[in-house]
Amino acid sequence: MKISLHDAGKRYNREWIFRHITFEFSPGIKYAITGANGSGKSTLLQVIAGAVLQSEGKVIFTTSSKVDIVPEAYKQLAVAAPYLELIEEMTAMEFLSFHSKFKPLIRDTASILEEMDLAPSASKQIRYFSSGMKQRLKLAQAFFSETPVLLLDEPTTNLDANGIALYHSLINKYTDDRLVIISSNDEHEYGFCEEIVKIEEYKK
């Protein structure tokens, strides 16, 4: 799927977060949205995802058969972000099984948890997970969803060195043919990206 922004902007009250973004995100390419803390990176990613409505301009989703498929776009997107909550009353296994009812997974839940080093906690309620374990589970539901688009906001938040290494392994193994957009100000999270969108360039 291709995502196109045409003169897109977002404001809250009278403050413009960004303006006049015209950019095309193409399949099979990895992009980074960079900028300082509070600069609007996450807001732009949410606009791209269709989770937040832009204040001006257009966001167009295009597949080989449809154009401007906004009502169905969520089916094509997988997202991992700090502000997206997990269902903490569920176990890790239950959560992935529940998620798979909305977006098919490319692997069975047991093997996913094994790869994410979460197998020993598969039957534990998520409320008892550490912050790093919760982040691994967020990444799991995003990377292993059968979607052409992967959106990641600060993907190594709360991860230790082993978790960061796992993140890079997932990028190498599961993103070759996907459109990947990463919002981050940490080059370790996006250094492999082919194109950079600097949010500061769209402040006027």
N, C-alpha and C positions, 0 to 999 in steps of 0.2 A: 504493500500500500504506500502511496505517496501522500504527503501532507504539505499543503501550500498555504502560506500566510500572505495575504494581500493587504498592505497598508494597515496591519493590525495594531491595535493599541488597547491598553487597559488602564483605567483610572479608578481610584477609590476617593469618593467625594470630589474635591477639586485637584487632587494630586495625581498626575500621570505617572504610572509605574514604568511604562514604556510606550513608545509611539512609532508609527510609520515603519513597522517591520514588514518587509516583503522578502520572503525567503521560501525556498522549496527544499523539503526534506525527502530524499529519494531512497528507494529500497536498497538494501545491501550496504548502506554507508553508515558509519558511526559519527555522530555529531556530539559536540559538547557545548553547553550553554554556561558561560563563565561570568564571574563578576563578584564583587565584594559581598559580604553578609548584608542582607537586607536590600540588595539592589534590584530584586524582582525576578531572579532566576526561577524560583519555585513557582511564582505566579505565571510566568511564561510557559513553563512546563504544564501547568494545570490548564491553561488556555489551549495548548496543543492537544492535550488529552480530551478536551471537550468537557472537563469537569467545572471549569469557570468560563463564563461567557465573556468574550472580548467586548470592549466598549465601543470600538470602531473597527472598520475593516472586516475582512472575512478569513475564516479558516476552512479550507476545503480538503476533504478526504477523498482520495481517488483510488479505486481498484481497477483491475482490468475490465470490469464489467459495469461499474457504477461510479458516478461522480457526485460529490457533495452528499455522502451517506451519513450525515450527522446522527440520525436516530440509531444507526447500527454500528457506529464507529467503535463503541466500547468493546464490541466483540473482537475487534482486530487489535486491541491494545492490551498490554500487560504492564502494570505499574508497581514499582516499589518506592516508597517514600516514607520519611519519618512521621508525617502527619496522618498516614493511613493506619487505622487501628486494626489489630487482630481481635478475633473473638475469643477472649481469654477464658471463657467457660469451657471451650472445646479443647480436646487434646490435639496435638500436632497432626496425628493421623486423621482425626475427624475434620480438622480445618481444611486440609488438602482435599479430602474427599468431597467436602461441601463446595469448595472452590471449583472442583472439576465439573460440577453440575452446570456452571455458568460458562466456563472455558475449559475445553478438554486439555488434559495434560499429556505430554509426550512420553511420559514414563509412568509406571505404577507408583503409588504413594510410598510403598515400602522402600523401593530402590532410590527414590528421591531423597527420603530422609537419611538413608545410608550414605549417599553421596554428600549430603550437607552435614554429616557428622551429628545428626540428631536422632539416629535410630534408637539409642538407649533411652531417649525421652519420648518416644513415639506415643506412649499411652499416658503421658503426664499432661495435666492441664496447663495451658499456655500461661496462665497467671503465675505459675511457679517458675517460668523460664527467666534466665538472666536477660539483660538487655541485648547482649551479643547473640544469644540463642534466638530471641525474637527477630533480630535483624536477619539471621540466616533463614528463618522461616519466611519472612517477607521476600527475600531474594528467591527462595525456592518457588513460591507461587508465581513469581514473575518470570523467571528464567525458563521454567518447565511448562508454562502455558503455551498452548499451540497457537501462537499469534504471530503475525508478520512484523509487529511493532513492539519494541521494548523501551519503556520510559523509566529512567532511574534517577532519583533525586538523592544526592549524597549517599551513594550506595554502600559505603564502608562505615557508616555511622555505627559506633559501639562495637566494631569488630576488632579483635586482636590480630597479631601478625599472621596466625594460621587462617583466620577468617578472611583477611585481605588477600592472602595467597589463593584461597578458595574462590574468591570473587574473580580474580584474574583467570583462574582455570575455567570458570563458568563462561566468561567472556570469550575465551579461546575456543571452547567446545560447542557453544550453543547460540552464537550470534552471526555466523558467517553470512547467512542469507536474509538477515533481519535488518530492518531500519531501527537503529539504536540511538536514542537521545539521552544524554547524561547531563544533569544539572549539578554543577560542582565548582568549588574554588580550590580544590585539591588536585594537583596534576597527577598524583598517583591513581586517581579514580578515572581520569580521562586521557591520559598521555598517549594512548593508542588511537585516539579519534582522528579521523581524516580531516574534519572541518570543525572550526570553532565559531560560535556565535557569541560575540561580546555584548552583554546586555547594556553596558555603558554607552554604546554607540547609538542606542535608540531611546535616549532620554529627552529629546527635544521634539 
